[in-house]
Amino acid sequence: MKKALIILGVLLVLAAGAAYLVVNKLDVIAHYAIEKYGSEMLGVEVKVKDVELSATDGKGALKGVEIATPKGFSAPRTARVGQIRLAVEPATIRDDLIVIREIAVEAPEIWYDRAGSGATNLDAIQKNIEGYLQRSGTPAEGKAAGPQAPGRRYVIEKVSIRGARVTMTTSGLKGQGIGFTLPDIELRNIGRKPDGVTAAQAANVVTNALISKIAQKVLTNIDLLRRGGKDAAIDALKNLVR
């Protein structure tokens, strides 16, 4: 399950990067940059339907964010988000410590897809992310970058994830499976300390908070699948939430 939640963490990383563009009047290249670097990080195509950014008040939104499925999997996509809203404190954008007032992820959809080999689409994307971090010299999530490490750091006053829906499936079900809605999540004051956190560290905080919220929900829906007469898929689906 933690491997799967890295997708939501990546969405936060993309939003944090967009926050930098908001108040630097770089909205002309924001759409291109998010798709380019998001795709490089995940190793699959990342699309954004629309980017709305305001340089005056630091508010913006990424609309229609879609993350493709790696080759060899049958799910229609790995993730899709209706809208990610963000608001940054304009006065801090040129500082080493950037204050983001809010990142709101609205109605994300996530697909867990297990191929016949036993690997999942999320395993594949996780490996791609790890390779990207190694190439860029970025510490793994949850690890400190060190006091002299370069790069921007963040304080995120509020993160909310609302209306998230998960579909668990296997290759035999051809993208179909069981679906359920996750409880809404709200976190506050991430990085509220002298040196803040990196975008990856902030994503890790959110990932850990989500784990306890959804574990029981996953088990409940596996029981519903069993009662629906799809016993052949249960063991494979259980492997998706380990």
C-alpha positions as CSV (number, residue, x, y, z in Angstrom):
1,M,0.0,0.0,0.0
2,K,2.8,2.4,0.8
3,K,4.2,1.9,-2.7
4,A,0.9,2.9,-4.2
5,L,0.6,6.0,-2.1
6,I,3.8,7.3,-3.6
7,I,1.5,8.4,-6.5
8,L,-0.3,10.9,-4.3
9,G,3.1,12.0,-3.0
10,V,4.3,12.7,-6.5
11,L,1.2,14.8,-7.1
12,L,2.3,17.0,-4.2
13,V,5.8,17.3,-5.6
14,L,4.3,18.4,-8.9
15,A,2.1,20.9,-7.1
16,A,5.0,22.3,-5.1
17,G,7.0,22.8,-8.3
18,A,4.0,24.6,-9.8
19,A,3.9,26.8,-6.8
20,Y,7.3,28.2,-7.7
21,L,6.0,29.0,-11.2
22,V,2.9,30.8,-9.9
23,V,4.5,33.9,-8.6
24,N,7.5,34.1,-10.9
25,K,5.3,34.9,-13.8
26,L,6.3,31.6,-15.6
27,D,2.7,30.5,-16.3
28,V,3.6,30.4,-20.1
29,I,5.9,27.5,-19.5
30,A,4.2,25.9,-16.5
31,H,2.1,23.5,-18.5
32,Y,5.1,22.3,-20.5
33,A,7.4,22.0,-17.5
34,I,4.9,20.0,-15.4
35,E,4.4,17.5,-18.2
36,K,8.1,17.3,-19.1
37,Y,9.5,16.8,-15.6
38,G,6.6,14.8,-14.3
39,S,7.0,12.4,-17.1
40,E,10.8,12.2,-16.6
41,M,10.3,11.5,-12.9
42,L,7.6,8.8,-13.3
43,G,8.9,7.2,-16.5
44,V,5.4,7.4,-18.0
45,E,3.5,10.1,-19.7
46,V,2.1,12.8,-17.5
47,K,-0.6,15.1,-19.0
48,V,-2.2,18.3,-17.7
49,K,-5.3,19.6,-19.4
50,D,-5.1,23.1,-18.0
51,V,-2.9,25.3,-15.8
52,E,-4.3,28.4,-14.2
53,L,-1.8,30.6,-12.4
54,S,-1.9,34.1,-10.9
55,A,1.3,36.0,-10.2
56,T,-0.5,38.6,-8.1
57,D,-2.1,36.5,-5.3
58,G,-0.1,33.3,-5.6
59,K,-3.1,31.1,-6.3
60,G,-3.4,28.5,-9.0
61,A,-4.8,25.2,-10.2
62,L,-3.7,22.2,-12.2
63,K,-6.7,20.7,-13.9
64,G,-7.1,17.3,-15.6
65,V,-3.8,15.7,-14.4
66,E,-3.4,12.2,-15.8
67,I,-0.6,9.7,-15.2
68,A,-0.3,6.9,-17.8
69,T,0.1,3.2,-17.1
70,P,3.5,1.6,-17.7
71,K,3.9,-0.9,-20.6
72,G,2.7,-4.4,-19.8
73,F,-0.3,-3.4,-17.7
74,S,-4.0,-3.3,-18.6
75,A,-5.4,-0.5,-16.5
76,P,-6.5,2.5,-18.5
77,R,-4.2,4.8,-16.5
78,T,-2.4,4.9,-13.2
79,A,-3.9,8.0,-11.8
80,R,-6.2,10.9,-12.7
81,V,-7.0,14.0,-10.8
82,G,-9.8,16.4,-11.5
83,Q,-8.0,19.4,-9.9
84,I,-5.1,20.3,-7.7
85,R,-5.5,23.7,-6.1
86,L,-2.6,25.6,-4.6
87,A,-1.8,28.9,-2.9
88,V,1.6,30.1,-2.1
89,E,2.7,33.2,-0.1
90,P,4.1,35.5,-2.8
91,A,6.5,37.3,-0.4
92,T,8.4,34.0,0.2
93,I,8.8,32.8,-3.4
94,R,12.4,34.1,-3.8
95,D,13.4,32.9,-0.4
96,D,15.2,29.6,0.3
97,L,12.2,28.7,2.5
98,I,8.9,29.0,0.6
99,V,5.6,29.1,2.4
100,I,2.7,27.3,0.6
101,R,-0.6,28.2,2.2
102,E,-2.5,25.2,0.8
103,I,-2.3,22.3,-1.6
104,A,-5.7,20.7,-2.2
105,V,-5.9,17.5,-4.2
106,E,-9.5,17.0,-5.4
107,A,-11.1,13.7,-6.6
108,P,-7.9,11.7,-7.4
109,E,-8.5,8.3,-9.0
110,I,-5.8,5.6,-8.6
111,W,-5.5,2.2,-10.3
112,Y,-3.6,-0.8,-8.8
113,D,-2.9,-3.2,-11.6
114,R,-1.1,-6.5,-11.2
115,A,0.3,-8.2,-14.3
116,G,0.7,-12.0,-14.7
117,S,4.3,-11.7,-13.7
118,G,3.3,-10.5,-10.2
119,A,4.6,-7.0,-10.7
120,T,2.3,-4.0,-10.4
121,N,2.1,-0.8,-12.3
122,L,3.0,1.0,-9.1
123,D,6.1,-1.1,-8.6
124,A,7.2,-0.1,-12.1
125,I,6.6,3.6,-11.4
126,Q,8.3,3.4,-8.0
127,K,11.4,2.0,-9.7
128,N,11.3,4.8,-12.2
129,I,11.2,7.4,-9.5
130,E,14.0,5.8,-7.6
131,G,16.1,5.8,-10.7
132,Y,15.3,9.5,-11.3
133,L,16.3,10.4,-7.7
134,Q,19.6,8.6,-8.0
135,R,20.4,10.3,-11.3
136,S,19.5,13.7,-9.8
137,G,21.3,13.2,-6.5
138,T,18.1,13.8,-4.5
139,P,17.8,12.0,-1.1
140,A,15.1,9.3,-0.9
141,E,11.8,10.3,0.7
142,G,11.9,10.7,4.4
143,K,15.7,11.1,4.5
144,A,17.3,14.4,5.4
145,A,19.2,16.2,2.7
146,G,21.7,17.6,5.1
147,P,22.3,21.2,6.2
148,Q,24.3,22.2,3.2
149,A,22.2,20.5,0.5
150,P,21.0,22.9,-2.2
151,G,17.5,23.4,-3.4
152,R,14.3,25.0,-2.1
153,R,12.6,23.9,1.1
154,Y,9.0,24.4,2.0
155,V,6.5,25.0,4.8
156,I,3.1,23.7,3.8
157,E,0.4,25.1,6.0
158,K,-2.4,22.8,4.8
159,V,-2.7,19.7,2.6
160,S,-6.1,18.2,1.9
161,I,-7.0,15.2,-0.2
162,R,-10.7,14.8,-0.8
163,G,-12.8,12.3,-2.7
164,A,-10.0,9.9,-3.6
165,R,-11.1,6.7,-5.3
166,V,-9.1,3.5,-5.7
167,T,-9.7,0.7,-8.2
168,M,-7.8,-2.6,-7.5
169,T,-7.5,-4.9,-10.5
170,T,-5.4,-7.7,-12.0
171,S,-4.4,-8.6,-15.6
172,G,-7.2,-11.2,-15.7
173,L,-9.8,-8.6,-15.0
174,K,-8.6,-6.3,-17.8
175,G,-8.7,-3.1,-15.9
176,Q,-11.9,-3.9,-14.0
177,G,-11.9,-4.7,-10.3
178,I,-13.2,-3.4,-7.0
179,G,-13.4,0.3,-6.3
180,F,-13.8,2.3,-3.1
181,T,-13.5,5.9,-1.9
182,L,-10.8,6.8,0.7
183,P,-11.6,8.9,3.7
184,D,-10.8,12.6,3.3
185,I,-7.4,13.6,4.6
186,E,-6.2,17.0,6.0
187,L,-2.8,17.8,7.4
188,R,-1.4,21.1,8.7
189,N,2.0,22.7,9.2
190,I,4.2,20.3,7.3
191,G,7.8,21.5,7.7
192,R,6.9,24.1,10.4
193,K,10.4,24.2,11.8
194,P,13.4,26.4,11.2
195,D,14.6,24.8,8.0
196,G,11.4,23.4,6.4
197,V,11.2,20.2,4.3
198,T,11.9,19.2,0.8
199,A,9.0,18.5,-1.6
200,A,9.9,14.8,-1.3
201,Q,9.9,14.9,2.5
202,A,6.5,16.6,2.5
203,A,5.2,13.9,0.2
204,N,6.4,11.3,2.6
205,V,4.6,12.9,5.6
206,V,1.4,12.7,3.6
207,T,2.0,9.1,2.5
208,N,2.5,7.9,6.1
209,A,-0.7,9.7,7.2
210,L,-2.7,8.0,4.5
211,I,-1.6,4.5,5.4
212,S,-3.5,4.2,8.7
213,K,-6.6,5.8,7.1
214,I,-7.1,3.3,4.3
215,A,-5.9,0.0,5.6
216,Q,-9.2,-1.0,7.1
217,K,-11.0,0.3,4.0
218,V,-9.0,-2.0,1.7
219,L,-9.7,-5.1,3.8
220,T,-13.4,-4.3,4.0
221,N,-13.6,-4.1,0.2
222,I,-11.8,-7.3,-0.3
223,D,-14.5,-9.0,1.8
224,L,-17.1,-7.4,-0.5
225,L,-15.3,-8.8,-3.5
226,R,-15.4,-12.3,-2.0
227,R,-19.1,-12.1,-1.4
228,G,-19.5,-11.1,-5.0
229,G,-18.3,-14.4,-6.2
230,K,-14.9,-13.4,-7.5
231,D,-12.8,-15.7,-5.3
232,A,-10.2,-16.3,-8.1
233,A,-9.1,-12.6,-7.9
234,I,-8.9,-12.2,-4.2
235,D,-5.4,-13.5,-3.5
236,A,-4.0,-11.3,-6.3
237,L,-5.8,-8.3,-5.0
238,K,-4.5,-8.9,-1.5
239,N,-1.0,-8.7,-2.9
240,L,-1.8,-5.2,-4.2
241,V,-2.2,-3.8,-0.7
242,R,0.8,-5.3,1.0
